[in-house]
Amino acid sequence: MGFFAIPAAGLGFFFCAWLTMIFWGIIAPDFGVKTIGYPMAMLMTIALWLIVTPLAAAVVRRGRAV
């Protein structure tokens, strides 16, 4: 954990939210759903991070125990 870990995570979050918005806009017409704006993309990114982070930590812990 370096000095720039938290700012880098923040920038990563905003970049992930932007990518979510862009890719959702690309695939939404194919599935017949409406596109989302940046605030909704941020909410979706937070939700995904809250789900994926504990799962990734569990996998890492399990890998060390074996």
Backbone as XML, in Angstrom:
<?xml version="1.0"?>
<chain id="A" units="angstrom">
  <residue number="1" name="MET">
    <atom name="N" x="0.831" y="-1.178" z="0.000"/>
    <atom name="CA" x="0.000" y="0.000" z="0.000"/>
    <atom name="C" x="0.877" y="1.243" z="0.000"/>
  </residue>
  <residue number="2" name="GLY">
    <atom name="N" x="0.941" y="1.877" z="-1.115"/>
    <atom name="CA" x="1.722" y="3.086" z="-1.210"/>
    <atom name="C" x="0.880" y="4.323" z="-0.961"/>
  </residue>
  <residue number="3" name="PHE">
    <atom name="N" x="1.549" y="5.437" z="-1.059"/>
    <atom name="CA" x="0.901" y="6.721" z="-0.820"/>
    <atom name="C" x="-0.210" y="6.990" z="-1.833"/>
  </residue>
  <residue number="4" name="PHE">
    <atom name="N" x="-0.041" y="6.509" z="-3.047"/>
    <atom name="CA" x="-0.993" y="6.813" z="-4.113"/>
    <atom name="C" x="-2.058" y="5.731" z="-4.302"/>
  </residue>
  <residue number="5" name="ALA">
    <atom name="N" x="-2.162" y="4.784" z="-3.373"/>
    <atom name="CA" x="-3.120" y="3.694" z="-3.536"/>
    <atom name="C" x="-4.568" y="4.196" z="-3.519"/>
  </residue>
  <residue number="6" name="ILE">
    <atom name="N" x="-4.907" y="5.063" z="-2.586"/>
    <atom name="CA" x="-6.286" y="5.548" z="-2.492"/>
    <atom name="C" x="-6.646" y="6.449" z="-3.672"/>
  </residue>
  <residue number="7" name="PRO">
    <atom name="N" x="-5.805" y="7.420" z="-4.055"/>
    <atom name="CA" x="-6.148" y="8.201" z="-5.251"/>
    <atom name="C" x="-6.233" y="7.341" z="-6.515"/>
  </residue>
  <residue number="8" name="ALA">
    <atom name="N" x="-5.376" y="6.334" z="-6.612"/>
    <atom name="CA" x="-5.426" y="5.452" z="-7.784"/>
    <atom name="C" x="-6.727" y="4.655" z="-7.799"/>
  </residue>
  <residue number="9" name="ALA">
    <atom name="N" x="-7.177" y="4.195" z="-6.633"/>
    <atom name="CA" x="-8.446" y="3.475" z="-6.561"/>
    <atom name="C" x="-9.605" y="4.398" z="-6.944"/>
  </residue>
  <residue number="10" name="GLY">
    <atom name="N" x="-9.542" y="5.651" z="-6.508"/>
    <atom name="CA" x="-10.585" y="6.611" z="-6.874"/>
    <atom name="C" x="-10.639" y="6.846" z="-8.371"/>
  </residue>
  <residue number="11" name="LEU">
    <atom name="N" x="-9.486" y="7.043" z="-8.966"/>
    <atom name="CA" x="-9.437" y="7.229" z="-10.423"/>
    <atom name="C" x="-9.910" y="5.972" z="-11.139"/>
  </residue>
  <residue number="12" name="GLY">
    <atom name="N" x="-9.528" y="4.819" z="-10.614"/>
    <atom name="CA" x="-9.980" y="3.555" z="-11.205"/>
    <atom name="C" x="-11.491" y="3.421" z="-11.140"/>
  </residue>
  <residue number="13" name="PHE">
    <atom name="N" x="-12.082" y="3.850" z="-10.022"/>
    <atom name="CA" x="-13.535" y="3.789" z="-9.888"/>
    <atom name="C" x="-14.234" y="4.653" z="-10.937"/>
  </residue>
  <residue number="14" name="PHE">
    <atom name="N" x="-13.791" y="5.899" z="-11.077"/>
    <atom name="CA" x="-14.437" y="6.788" z="-12.037"/>
    <atom name="C" x="-14.243" y="6.302" z="-13.471"/>
  </residue>
  <residue number="15" name="PHE">
    <atom name="N" x="-13.076" y="5.719" z="-13.753"/>
    <atom name="CA" x="-12.828" y="5.170" z="-15.079"/>
    <atom name="C" x="-13.717" y="3.953" z="-15.332"/>
  </residue>
  <residue number="16" name="CYS">
    <atom name="N" x="-13.858" y="3.078" z="-14.326"/>
    <atom name="CA" x="-14.737" y="1.909" z="-14.471"/>
    <atom name="C" x="-16.182" y="2.334" z="-14.681"/>
  </residue>
  <residue number="17" name="ALA">
    <atom name="N" x="-16.619" y="3.361" z="-13.958"/>
    <atom name="CA" x="-17.992" y="3.850" z="-14.129"/>
    <atom name="C" x="-18.185" y="4.405" z="-15.538"/>
  </residue>
  <residue number="18" name="TRP">
    <atom name="N" x="-17.196" y="5.104" z="-16.041"/>
    <atom name="CA" x="-17.293" y="5.644" z="-17.400"/>
    <atom name="C" x="-17.359" y="4.516" z="-18.424"/>
  </residue>
  <residue number="19" name="LEU">
    <atom name="N" x="-16.519" y="3.489" z="-18.240"/>
    <atom name="CA" x="-16.551" y="2.345" z="-19.157"/>
    <atom name="C" x="-17.885" y="1.615" z="-19.081"/>
  </residue>
  <residue number="20" name="THR">
    <atom name="N" x="-18.444" y="1.494" z="-17.876"/>
    <atom name="CA" x="-19.755" y="0.863" z="-17.720"/>
    <atom name="C" x="-20.802" y="1.625" z="-18.514"/>
  </residue>
  <residue number="21" name="MET">
    <atom name="N" x="-20.790" y="2.943" z="-18.405"/>
    <atom name="CA" x="-21.749" y="3.762" z="-19.132"/>
    <atom name="C" x="-21.578" y="3.597" z="-20.644"/>
  </residue>
  <residue number="22" name="ILE">
    <atom name="N" x="-20.338" y="3.604" z="-21.111"/>
    <atom name="CA" x="-20.072" y="3.481" z="-22.553"/>
    <atom name="C" x="-20.525" y="2.128" z="-23.079"/>
  </residue>
  <residue number="23" name="PHE">
    <atom name="N" x="-20.113" y="1.043" z="-22.400"/>
    <atom name="CA" x="-20.457" y="-0.289" z="-22.892"/>
    <atom name="C" x="-21.949" y="-0.576" z="-22.756"/>
  </residue>
  <residue number="24" name="TRP">
    <atom name="N" x="-22.588" y="-0.057" z="-21.694"/>
    <atom name="CA" x="-24.032" y="-0.215" z="-21.571"/>
    <atom name="C" x="-24.729" y="0.468" z="-22.742"/>
  </residue>
  <residue number="25" name="GLY">
    <atom name="N" x="-24.249" y="1.640" z="-23.119"/>
    <atom name="CA" x="-24.833" y="2.351" z="-24.250"/>
    <atom name="C" x="-24.662" y="1.611" z="-25.562"/>
  </residue>
  <residue number="26" name="ILE">
    <atom name="N" x="-23.600" y="0.830" z="-25.676"/>
    <atom name="CA" x="-23.355" y="0.067" z="-26.901"/>
    <atom name="C" x="-24.284" y="-1.136" z="-26.984"/>
  </residue>
  <residue number="27" name="ILE">
    <atom name="N" x="-24.460" y="-1.857" z="-25.853"/>
    <atom name="CA" x="-25.244" y="-3.094" z="-25.921"/>
    <atom name="C" x="-26.724" y="-2.899" z="-25.598"/>
  </residue>
  <residue number="28" name="ALA">
    <atom name="N" x="-27.117" y="-1.791" z="-25.018"/>
    <atom name="CA" x="-28.513" y="-1.587" z="-24.616"/>
    <atom name="C" x="-29.492" y="-1.710" z="-25.779"/>
  </residue>
  <residue number="29" name="PRO">
    <atom name="N" x="-29.225" y="-1.111" z="-26.935"/>
    <atom name="CA" x="-30.196" y="-1.246" z="-28.031"/>
    <atom name="C" x="-30.391" y="-2.691" z="-28.490"/>
  </residue>
  <residue number="30" name="ASP">
    <atom name="N" x="-29.362" y="-3.526" z="-28.367"/>
    <atom name="CA" x="-29.487" y="-4.922" z="-28.777"/>
    <atom name="C" x="-30.458" y="-5.691" z="-27.890"/>
  </residue>
  <residue number="31" name="PHE">
    <atom name="N" x="-30.572" y="-5.287" z="-26.630"/>
    <atom name="CA" x="-31.445" y="-5.976" z="-25.689"/>
    <atom name="C" x="-32.757" y="-5.239" z="-25.458"/>
  </residue>
  <residue number="32" name="GLY">
    <atom name="N" x="-32.932" y="-4.104" z="-26.092"/>
    <atom name="CA" x="-34.175" y="-3.357" z="-25.980"/>
    <atom name="C" x="-34.352" y="-2.640" z="-24.652"/>
  </residue>
  <residue number="33" name="VAL">
    <atom name="N" x="-33.246" y="-2.295" z="-23.987"/>
    <atom name="CA" x="-33.328" y="-1.536" z="-22.739"/>
    <atom name="C" x="-32.786" y="-0.140" z="-22.981"/>
  </residue>
  <residue number="34" name="LYS">
    <atom name="N" x="-33.173" y="0.794" z="-22.110"/>
    <atom name="CA" x="-32.704" y="2.155" z="-22.310"/>
    <atom name="C" x="-31.279" y="2.318" z="-21.786"/>
  </residue>
  <residue number="35" name="THR">
    <atom name="N" x="-30.619" y="3.322" z="-22.274"/>
    <atom name="CA" x="-29.247" y="3.587" z="-21.847"/>
    <atom name="C" x="-29.245" y="4.216" z="-20.461"/>
  </residue>
  <residue number="36" name="ILE">
    <atom name="N" x="-28.077" y="4.241" z="-19.830"/>
    <atom name="CA" x="-27.953" y="4.805" z="-18.490"/>
    <atom name="C" x="-27.005" y="5.994" z="-18.541"/>
  </residue>
  <residue number="37" name="GLY">
    <atom name="N" x="-27.142" y="6.868" z="-17.573"/>
    <atom name="CA" x="-26.252" y="8.011" z="-17.449"/>
    <atom name="C" x="-25.088" y="7.687" z="-16.518"/>
  </residue>
  <residue number="38" name="TYR">
    <atom name="N" x="-24.226" y="8.659" z="-16.339"/>
    <atom name="CA" x="-23.036" y="8.455" z="-15.518"/>
    <atom name="C" x="-23.359" y="8.182" z="-14.053"/>
  </residue>
  <residue number="39" name="PRO">
    <atom name="N" x="-24.322" y="8.892" z="-13.426"/>
    <atom name="CA" x="-24.628" y="8.572" z="-12.021"/>
    <atom name="C" x="-25.106" y="7.128" z="-11.829"/>
  </residue>
  <residue number="40" name="MET">
    <atom name="N" x="-25.922" y="6.611" z="-12.730"/>
    <atom name="CA" x="-26.368" y="5.219" z="-12.618"/>
    <atom name="C" x="-25.205" y="4.263" z="-12.863"/>
  </residue>
  <residue number="41" name="ALA">
    <atom name="N" x="-24.303" y="4.625" z="-13.762"/>
    <atom name="CA" x="-23.124" y="3.795" z="-13.992"/>
    <atom name="C" x="-22.240" y="3.763" z="-12.745"/>
  </residue>
  <residue number="42" name="MET">
    <atom name="N" x="-22.165" y="4.888" z="-12.026"/>
    <atom name="CA" x="-21.403" y="4.907" z="-10.777"/>
    <atom name="C" x="-22.056" y="3.996" z="-9.741"/>
  </residue>
  <residue number="43" name="LEU">
    <atom name="N" x="-23.370" y="4.014" z="-9.651"/>
    <atom name="CA" x="-24.084" y="3.152" z="-8.717"/>
    <atom name="C" x="-23.867" y="1.681" z="-9.056"/>
  </residue>
  <residue number="44" name="MET">
    <atom name="N" x="-23.928" y="1.345" z="-10.323"/>
    <atom name="CA" x="-23.692" y="-0.031" z="-10.741"/>
    <atom name="C" x="-22.254" y="-0.462" z="-10.445"/>
  </residue>
  <residue number="45" name="THR">
    <atom name="N" x="-21.312" y="0.441" z="-10.642"/>
    <atom name="CA" x="-19.913" y="0.129" z="-10.368"/>
    <atom name="C" x="-19.693" y="-0.110" z="-8.884"/>
  </residue>
  <residue number="46" name="ILE">
    <atom name="N" x="-20.289" y="0.715" z="-8.042"/>
    <atom name="CA" x="-20.173" y="0.505" z="-6.590"/>
    <atom name="C" x="-20.750" y="-0.858" z="-6.223"/>
  </residue>
  <residue number="47" name="ALA">
    <atom name="N" x="-21.904" y="-1.187" z="-6.771"/>
    <atom name="CA" x="-22.535" y="-2.475" z="-6.465"/>
    <atom name="C" x="-21.643" y="-3.629" z="-6.897"/>
  </residue>
  <residue number="48" name="LEU">
    <atom name="N" x="-21.093" y="-3.543" z="-8.085"/>
    <atom name="CA" x="-20.208" y="-4.613" z="-8.559"/>
    <atom name="C" x="-18.952" y="-4.727" z="-7.713"/>
  </residue>
  <residue number="49" name="TRP">
    <atom name="N" x="-18.373" y="-3.598" z="-7.341"/>
    <atom name="CA" x="-17.169" y="-3.626" z="-6.507"/>
    <atom name="C" x="-17.480" y="-4.231" z="-5.148"/>
  </residue>
  <residue number="50" name="LEU">
    <atom name="N" x="-18.661" y="-3.928" z="-4.581"/>
    <atom name="CA" x="-19.031" y="-4.481" z="-3.275"/>
    <atom name="C" x="-19.274" y="-5.982" z="-3.340"/>
  </residue>
  <residue number="51" name="ILE">
    <atom name="N" x="-19.628" y="-6.488" z="-4.508"/>
    <atom name="CA" x="-19.825" y="-7.926" z="-4.679"/>
    <atom name="C" x="-18.515" y="-8.625" z="-5.011"/>
  </residue>
  <residue number="52" name="VAL">
    <atom name="N" x="-17.739" y="-8.070" z="-5.916"/>
    <atom name="CA" x="-16.544" y="-8.740" z="-6.418"/>
    <atom name="C" x="-15.389" y="-8.685" z="-5.421"/>
  </residue>
  <residue number="53" name="THR">
    <atom name="N" x="-15.225" y="-7.605" z="-4.702"/>
    <atom name="CA" x="-14.082" y="-7.467" z="-3.790"/>
    <atom name="C" x="-14.054" y="-8.542" z="-2.702"/>
  </residue>
  <residue number="54" name="PRO">
    <atom name="N" x="-15.155" y="-8.790" z="-1.989"/>
    <atom name="CA" x="-15.097" y="-9.874" z="-0.995"/>
    <atom name="C" x="-14.858" y="-11.244" z="-1.622"/>
  </residue>
  <residue number="55" name="LEU">
    <atom name="N" x="-15.416" y="-11.471" z="-2.809"/>
    <atom name="CA" x="-15.185" y="-12.744" z="-3.478"/>
    <atom name="C" x="-13.716" y="-12.913" z="-3.846"/>
  </residue>
  <residue number="56" name="ALA">
    <atom name="N" x="-13.105" y="-11.862" z="-4.349"/>
    <atom name="CA" x="-11.685" y="-11.920" z="-4.697"/>
    <atom name="C" x="-10.825" y="-12.127" z="-3.457"/>
  </residue>
  <residue number="57" name="ALA">
    <atom name="N" x="-11.182" y="-11.471" z="-2.355"/>
    <atom name="CA" x="-10.432" y="-11.653" z="-1.113"/>
    <atom name="C" x="-10.565" y="-13.083" z="-0.606"/>
  </residue>
  <residue number="58" name="ALA">
    <atom name="N" x="-11.738" y="-13.670" z="-0.726"/>
    <atom name="CA" x="-11.937" y="-15.051" z="-0.294"/>
    <atom name="C" x="-11.115" y="-16.016" z="-1.134"/>
  </residue>
  <residue number="59" name="VAL">
    <atom name="N" x="-11.037" y="-15.766" z="-2.422"/>
    <atom name="CA" x="-10.228" y="-16.621" z="-3.294"/>
    <atom name="C" x="-8.757" y="-16.514" z="-2.935"/>
  </residue>
  <residue number="60" name="VAL">
    <atom name="N" x="-8.300" y="-15.316" z="-2.646"/>
    <atom name="CA" x="-6.895" y="-15.128" z="-2.284"/>
    <atom name="C" x="-6.589" y="-15.826" z="-0.960"/>
  </residue>
  <residue number="61" name="ARG">
    <atom name="N" x="-7.482" y="-15.692" z="0.010"/>
    <atom name="CA" x="-7.277" y="-16.349" z="1.302"/>
    <atom name="C" x="-7.287" y="-17.865" z="1.174"/>
  </residue>
  <residue number="62" name="ARG">
    <atom name="N" x="-8.183" y="-18.368" z="0.357"/>
    <atom name="CA" x="-8.270" y="-19.814" z="0.156"/>
    <atom name="C" x="-7.020" y="-20.329" z="-0.560"/>
  </residue>
  <residue number="63" name="GLY">
    <atom name="N" x="-6.497" y="-19.553" z="-1.467"/>
    <atom name="CA" x="-5.270" y="-19.937" z="-2.173"/>
    <atom name="C" x="-4.083" y="-20.028" z="-1.248"/>
  </residue>
  <residue number="64" name="ARG">
    <atom name="N" x="-4.023" y="-19.192" z="-0.229"/>
    <atom name="CA" x="-2.919" y="-19.221" z="0.732"/>
    <atom name="C" x="-3.034" y="-20.425" z="1.663"/>
  </residue>
  <residue number="65" name="ALA">
    <atom name="N" x="-4.268" y="-20.813" z="1.991"/>
    <atom name="CA" x="-4.490" y="-21.904" z="2.951"/>
    <atom name="C" x="-4.159" y="-23.263" z="2.353"/>
  </residue>
  <residue number="66" name="VAL">
    <atom name="N" x="-4.245" y="-23.376" z="1.059"/>
    <atom name="CA" x="-4.029" y="-24.693" z="0.407"/>
    <atom name="C" x="-2.575" y="-24.991" z="0.289"/>
  </residue>
</chain>
